[in-house]
Amino acid sequence: MNLSYFLNKLNLQSSVNGHTEKKKKNSYKAFKLSILCSSRAIMLYDKEIRVQASKVRVLKDFTDPFKIAGILGHVQLLQIYDSSKRKYVSPNELVSPVRDDFRVIYIFGTPETKMSETLGIMKGPYINSNGIEVTGWSDDDKFRWKLNVYAKEFSAETILKLSLDVTYQSSTLEKLFGKSQFQLAQHMVDAHIVPYYQFFFTSESQGLELIEIGKYTGEIELAIQKMKEFISQIEIGVVTMKGERFQFNATIINGELKKNMMRRGGEIYTGETALGKLFLEKGKVDISAYEISIDNITLPKISRAQEERG
């Protein structure tokens, strides 16, 4: 079933409710859809949160799979897929980790109610120009979910839009909670993600904030194309490319490479020369691209940094 099409046909209207926090004024807008399709329940829940922080800072938490699992509350990361071993292994056994493929345990219920656990998979976070996506499912395929996160920055705040799509075999959660239509999607957003932003989210960090825009490992010809895709999404940031015999670094300003530098052997190349040398390289490389948030760099922090340098 195409839920987007279904929503358009229904012409659902969002319901709005306000929330005022002691130190932050975060407001919320949400709508929910619950469909019972045969023996499977399909639930889509959307919510908008207004957060007084930069877009980079708000999205940073959703680029860390361990933090995502912690915020969602019902997901525990157990193992990470290792491409060289071709299986899921514990973090201490990793050689070539796949950073978006996890073996997890899904936990339902609370200590005060009946609890149940089931093994499954979590994939993501996947970062693209539209936002961040994380998805997962149980081994028996009775439970599936997909979280999409979007953010739009304004002068004094960021609007964070959360869209959680949950599908489960209705009898499964009915047995756990004693309810025929337990709103799991709404619960994961309202009882876990929203309270995180209410009580635990901090708008500032102690250092320079980086948000990962993308990572890629592959042959350099394709990697260069991927690098172009990454930098087009970055206003201010950095990109690194590492090969067997070289490392290339560059800053990014308004989607363009600046201050290119390549280290190869004992030689250092800069500017257009560094870029030209990069196109002559062969083999497999790793790319990492980050956007930099400078909103939290205040004069007191600059002064402290100057004092530390003497």
C-alpha positions as CSV (number, residue, x, y, z in Angstrom):
1,M,0.0,0.0,0.0
2,N,1.4,3.5,-0.9
3,L,0.8,5.5,2.2
4,S,1.7,8.8,0.6
5,Y,-1.0,8.2,-2.0
6,F,-3.4,7.1,0.7
7,L,-2.8,10.2,2.8
8,N,-3.3,12.5,-0.2
9,K,-6.6,10.8,-1.0
10,L,-7.7,11.2,2.6
11,N,-6.6,14.8,2.7
12,L,-5.7,14.5,6.4
13,Q,-5.4,17.7,8.3
14,S,-2.7,18.1,10.9
15,S,-3.7,18.6,14.5
16,V,-1.7,21.1,16.4
17,N,-0.9,21.3,20.1
18,G,1.6,23.6,21.9
19,H,4.3,22.9,24.4
20,T,6.4,25.3,26.4
21,E,9.5,24.1,28.1
22,K,11.3,25.9,30.9
23,K,14.4,26.9,28.9
24,K,13.3,26.1,25.4
25,K,10.2,26.9,23.5
26,N,9.6,23.8,21.4
27,S,6.2,23.5,19.8
28,Y,4.8,20.4,18.1
29,K,2.5,19.6,15.1
30,A,1.5,16.1,14.5
31,F,-0.9,13.8,12.7
32,K,-1.3,10.0,12.8
33,L,-2.8,7.3,10.6
34,S,-3.7,3.8,11.7
35,I,-4.8,1.2,9.2
36,L,-5.7,-2.4,10.0
37,C,-4.9,-4.3,6.8
38,S,-5.9,-8.0,7.1
39,S,-4.0,-9.2,10.2
40,R,-1.3,-6.5,9.9
41,A,-1.6,-3.0,11.4
42,I,0.0,-0.1,9.5
43,M,0.7,3.1,11.4
44,L,2.2,6.3,10.2
45,Y,2.8,9.1,12.6
46,D,4.3,12.5,11.7
47,K,5.4,15.2,14.1
48,E,7.1,18.6,13.9
49,I,9.3,19.9,16.7
50,R,10.6,23.4,16.9
51,V,14.0,23.4,18.6
52,Q,16.1,26.4,19.4
53,A,19.4,25.2,17.9
54,S,21.1,25.0,14.5
55,K,20.1,22.5,11.9
56,V,23.5,20.9,12.1
57,R,23.2,20.4,15.9
58,V,19.7,19.1,15.7
59,L,20.5,16.5,13.1
60,K,23.8,15.5,14.7
61,D,22.1,13.0,17.0
62,F,20.4,11.2,14.2
63,T,23.7,10.5,12.4
64,D,24.9,8.3,15.3
65,P,23.3,4.8,15.2
66,F,24.1,4.2,18.9
67,K,22.4,7.4,19.9
68,I,19.4,6.7,17.6
69,A,18.9,3.3,19.3
70,G,19.1,5.0,22.7
71,I,16.6,7.7,21.9
72,L,14.1,5.3,20.3
73,G,14.1,3.3,23.5
74,H,12.9,0.0,22.1
75,V,16.1,-0.9,20.1
76,Q,19.4,-2.3,21.5
77,L,22.4,-2.7,19.2
78,L,24.1,-6.0,19.6
79,Q,26.4,-6.6,16.6
80,I,27.7,-4.8,13.5
81,Y,28.1,-6.4,10.1
82,D,31.7,-6.9,9.1
83,S,32.3,-6.9,5.3
84,S,35.5,-8.9,5.5
85,K,34.1,-11.6,7.8
86,R,30.7,-11.5,6.0
87,K,28.8,-11.8,9.2
88,Y,27.6,-9.8,12.2
89,V,30.1,-9.6,15.0
90,S,30.5,-7.8,18.4
91,P,32.1,-4.3,18.2
92,N,35.4,-5.6,19.6
93,E,35.7,-8.2,16.8
94,L,35.3,-5.7,14.0
95,V,37.8,-5.5,11.1
96,S,35.8,-3.9,8.3
97,P,32.6,-2.5,9.8
98,V,29.6,-1.6,7.7
99,R,28.5,1.5,9.5
100,D,24.8,1.2,8.7
101,D,24.0,-2.5,9.2
102,F,23.3,-3.7,12.7
103,R,22.0,-6.8,14.5
104,V,19.6,-5.6,17.2
105,I,17.1,-6.8,19.8
106,Y,13.7,-5.1,19.9
107,I,12.2,-4.7,23.3
108,F,8.5,-4.2,24.0
109,G,6.8,-3.4,27.2
110,T,8.0,-1.8,30.5
111,P,9.2,-3.2,33.8
112,E,5.7,-2.6,35.1
113,T,4.1,-4.6,32.3
114,K,4.7,-7.8,30.4
115,M,7.9,-7.5,28.4
116,S,9.0,-9.3,25.2
117,E,12.1,-9.3,23.1
118,T,12.8,-10.3,19.5
119,L,15.9,-10.3,17.4
120,G,16.1,-8.3,14.2
121,I,18.0,-5.8,12.0
122,M,18.5,-2.0,11.9
123,K,19.8,-0.3,8.8
124,G,21.0,3.3,8.7
125,P,21.3,6.1,9.2
126,Y,21.2,6.9,5.5
127,I,22.0,10.5,4.8
128,N,20.7,12.2,1.7
129,S,19.8,15.6,0.4
130,N,16.3,15.3,1.8
131,G,17.2,14.2,5.3
132,I,18.1,11.1,7.3
133,E,16.4,7.6,7.1
134,V,16.7,4.7,9.5
135,T,14.8,1.4,9.1
136,G,14.5,-2.0,10.6
137,W,12.6,-5.2,11.0
138,S,12.3,-8.3,13.2
139,D,13.6,-11.7,12.1
140,D,10.1,-13.1,11.8
141,D,9.0,-10.1,9.7
142,K,6.1,-9.4,12.1
143,F,7.4,-6.0,12.9
144,R,8.9,-3.4,10.5
145,W,9.6,0.3,10.9
146,K,11.1,3.3,9.1
147,L,12.0,6.7,10.5
148,N,12.5,9.7,8.3
149,V,14.0,12.9,9.8
150,Y,13.9,16.2,8.0
151,A,15.1,19.6,9.3
152,K,14.7,23.2,8.1
153,E,16.6,26.0,9.8
154,F,15.3,29.5,10.4
155,S,16.9,32.5,12.1
156,A,16.4,31.4,15.7
157,E,15.2,27.8,15.5
158,T,15.1,24.6,13.5
159,I,11.9,22.8,12.6
160,L,12.5,19.1,13.0
161,K,10.0,16.8,11.2
162,L,9.8,13.2,12.2
163,S,7.9,10.6,10.2
164,L,7.7,7.1,11.6
165,D,6.1,4.3,9.7
166,V,5.4,1.1,11.7
167,T,3.9,-2.2,10.4
168,Y,3.2,-5.1,12.7
169,Q,1.2,-8.3,12.8
170,S,-1.7,-7.1,14.9
171,S,-2.0,-10.1,17.1
172,T,1.7,-9.8,18.1
173,L,1.5,-6.5,20.0
174,E,-2.1,-7.1,21.0
175,K,-0.8,-10.0,23.1
176,L,1.9,-7.9,24.6
177,F,-0.2,-4.9,25.5
178,G,-3.7,-6.2,25.7
179,K,-4.8,-3.6,23.2
180,S,-6.1,-4.2,19.7
181,Q,-4.6,-1.0,18.2
182,F,-1.6,0.0,20.3
183,Q,-0.2,3.2,18.7
184,L,3.5,2.1,18.6
185,A,4.5,4.7,16.1
186,Q,3.0,7.5,18.2
187,H,4.5,6.0,21.3
188,M,8.0,5.9,20.0
189,V,7.8,9.5,18.9
190,D,5.9,11.1,21.8
191,A,7.2,8.9,24.6
192,H,10.8,8.7,23.5
193,I,12.0,11.2,20.9
194,V,10.0,14.2,22.1
195,P,11.1,13.8,25.8
196,Y,14.7,13.6,24.7
197,Y,14.4,17.0,23.1
198,Q,12.5,18.3,26.2
199,F,14.8,17.2,28.9
200,F,18.2,15.9,27.5
201,F,19.0,17.7,24.3
202,T,21.6,20.5,24.6
203,S,21.9,23.1,21.9
204,E,25.6,23.7,22.5
205,S,28.6,21.5,22.6
206,Q,32.0,22.3,24.0
207,G,33.8,22.2,20.6
208,L,33.3,22.6,16.9
209,E,30.2,20.7,15.8
210,L,30.4,18.3,12.8
211,I,27.5,16.5,11.1
212,E,28.4,13.7,8.8
213,I,27.0,14.2,5.4
214,G,28.2,11.0,3.9
215,K,30.8,8.2,3.8
216,Y,31.8,6.0,0.9
217,T,34.3,3.3,0.2
218,G,35.1,2.2,-3.4
219,E,37.1,2.6,-6.5
220,I,38.4,6.2,-6.9
221,E,36.6,6.9,-10.1
222,L,33.2,6.3,-8.4
223,A,34.5,7.9,-5.2
224,I,35.2,11.2,-6.9
225,Q,31.7,11.3,-8.3
226,K,30.4,10.6,-4.8
227,M,32.6,13.3,-3.4
228,K,31.0,15.8,-5.8
229,E,27.6,14.7,-4.6
230,F,28.5,15.2,-0.9
231,I,30.1,18.7,-1.3
232,S,27.1,20.0,-3.3
233,Q,25.1,19.5,0.0
234,I,27.5,21.4,2.2
235,E,27.6,25.2,2.9
236,I,30.7,25.1,5.2
237,G,32.5,21.9,5.8
238,V,35.4,19.5,5.1
239,V,36.0,16.4,3.0
240,T,38.8,13.8,3.3
241,M,39.8,11.0,0.9
242,K,42.2,8.3,2.0
243,G,43.9,5.9,-0.4
244,E,46.6,3.3,0.2
245,R,49.4,5.8,-0.6
246,F,47.8,9.2,-0.2
247,Q,45.4,11.4,1.8
248,F,43.5,14.3,0.3
249,N,41.8,17.0,2.4
250,A,39.8,20.1,1.5
251,T,37.5,22.6,3.0
252,I,34.1,23.3,1.4
253,I,32.6,26.7,1.1
254,N,29.1,27.0,-0.5
255,G,29.4,23.7,-2.2
256,E,32.9,24.3,-3.7
257,L,36.3,22.8,-2.8
258,K,38.8,25.3,-1.2
259,K,42.3,24.9,0.2
260,N,43.0,21.5,-1.3
261,M,45.9,19.6,0.1
262,M,47.3,16.1,-0.7
263,R,50.0,14.1,1.1
264,R,51.6,11.4,-0.9
265,G,54.7,9.7,0.3
266,G,56.9,12.6,1.6
267,E,55.4,15.1,-0.8
268,I,52.7,17.7,-0.1
269,Y,50.6,19.2,-2.9
270,T,48.2,22.1,-2.6
271,G,45.6,23.9,-4.7
272,E,44.9,22.9,-8.3
273,T,48.0,20.7,-8.2
274,A,46.5,18.6,-5.4
275,L,43.3,18.2,-7.3
276,G,45.1,17.2,-10.5
277,K,47.2,14.6,-8.6
278,L,44.0,13.2,-7.1
279,F,42.6,12.4,-10.6
280,L,45.7,10.4,-11.4
281,E,45.3,8.1,-8.5
282,K,44.0,4.5,-8.8
283,G,42.6,1.9,-6.4
284,K,40.2,1.8,-3.5
285,V,39.6,4.8,-1.3
286,D,37.6,6.0,1.7
287,I,35.7,9.3,1.7
288,S,34.2,11.2,4.6
289,A,32.3,14.5,4.3
290,Y,31.2,16.8,7.1
291,E,29.3,20.0,7.5
292,I,30.5,22.4,10.2
293,S,28.2,24.3,12.6
294,I,29.7,27.6,13.8
295,D,26.6,28.8,15.6
296,N,28.0,27.7,18.9
297,I,31.3,29.5,18.6
298,T,30.9,32.4,20.9
299,L,33.4,35.1,22.0
300,P,33.9,33.5,25.4
301,K,34.8,30.2,23.8
302,I,37.2,32.0,21.4
303,S,38.7,33.8,24.4
304,R,39.2,30.6,26.3
305,A,40.9,29.0,23.3
306,Q,43.2,31.9,23.0
307,E,44.1,31.7,26.7
308,E,44.8,28.0,26.4
309,R,47.2,28.7,23.6
310,G,49.0,31.3,25.8
